[in-house]
Amino acid sequence: MSILRPGDERFHYSDGSHRWIPPDPDYDQKVWDEEVRQHKEKHLRNEKPEPRRRLAVPDRAQGRGERDLSQG
């Protein structure tokens, strides 16, 4: 299984498969082929991705006096 790294999105469809046709129709196909080849080599070398940093977002319902409607 491959790991998507930041910036890898351009090389993958939403199902994780690789794009063999460039997203921009004006992009040179030979250049795209080489970029995809290099990208796939990174998968094969199993390079460790840099961790993605996420900001903690507080729970929206907490502290606003909103009640849990699932209780009826």
N, C-alpha and C positions, 0 to 999 in steps of 0.2 A: 504494500500500500504506500502511496506517495503522500508527501506532506506538501500542502500548498504554502508557499512562502509569500510574504508581502511582495507584490509586483508580479507574481506568477499568474494572476487572474487573466491577463491578456493571452496567455498560452493555453487556457483551459475553457471548455464549455462548462455549463452549470453541473453536468453530471460527472465532471472530473476528467473527461477524455480530452485529448490534445487537439488543438485547432491546427489543421494542416493548410487551411486557407487563411490568409491574413484578414483581420477584421476590417481593414481599410482597403477597398478595391483598388486604390491607386498605389498601394504598397508593392514593392518589387517582390515577386514570389520567390526568387532565388535567395534574396536577403532574408526573407521570412523563414525559408527552409533551413537556412544555416542557424538562425536564432533559435528555432524549435529544436534542432539537433543539439545545440549547446545546452539548451534548457533540459532536454531529456538526459543528457550526460550528468547533469547535477543530480537528477533523480537516481541514476544508476550508481553514482559515487556515494549516495546516501549522506550527502552533506547535511550537517545539523543546521536547521534554520535559526535565525536570530529570533528570540522570543518577541511576540507581539505584546505591546504594552496597552493595557486597557484601563480607562479611568473607572473608578468605582462610582456607580450611580445608586443613590439611595432609593429605597422602595417608595413608589409614588403614593401609595395609600397610607404609609406610615406618617403619623404626625399631622395629618390634614383633617382628622375627624371623620374620615370616610369609613363607612361600615361595610362589612363583608356581606354581600347580598346572597352568597351561596348558602347561607344558613337559614334563609327563608324569611 
